[in-house]
Amino acid sequence: MLRLLALGVAGGWALNGALAQPAARGAAPLRRKRIIAIDPGHGGVDPGAISPDGACEKDIALATALEFARQLTATRRYRIVLTRGADEFVPLHNRVARARARRAELFLSIHADALPDRKMRGLSVFTQSAQASDREAAALAASENRADLIGGVRLAREPRAVANVLMDLARRETSNLAIVLARDIVDALSRVVVLRDRPQRSADFAVLTAPDIPSALIELGCLSNRKEERLLQRPAYRRKLSRALVRAVDTYFAHAAG
Ligand SMILES: [Zn+2]
């Protein structure tokens, strides 16, 4: 790993925390705070999904992200990077760049879905995969990736910084850790809220493409469902969601370091 790290730096890119950890594992335990990037979906000109009552996904995502950040900070184990802290438009690749610049060890994108079938409800968690796990996940990724289009950003992906074997190795390790992360989120949340059928899925999300930060996108619930629309607007419900998400993050680090 040290050799991999040295090669990475020499190759012009630095490995972030999750991949650098094993190299440091032999050292005396440091009470260093973990850095978590929280990404409230949408914002500014991009409202995201809109509920029948006119509640916007961007507002629910931001309110939940702020509460989640507050609870993580209160544990004194985590330092938080918010990709946006106000109602502003931030292009998807800038969100990833902000998290990487601050050396985040996890990237959690917070969203709330809307589905054509208003009876559908529940939370689901997505990881990055060029091949979607199913048609609905592919459609969701396409819809989430439209954020840039709404904000006037060209949809072309950022070119890969370094396209080589080393980067592919890093990507594979990151993607394995992202799957552990998604499973820990589903486990923790299943005890407190309703989950979608098959709550853990994957698709090609532009905001989950950091090569060296395990990333997941959480759809907190369906704004198209009356009951869930009301729940997501309640601060008490968002506090409950956040408490479970903090447990998921704790469990993930116990797994990733073990
Ligand atoms: Zn969204």
Residues whose N, C-alpha, C, O or C-beta is under 5 A from the ligand:
A	BS01	ZN	G41 G48 H111 A112 E144
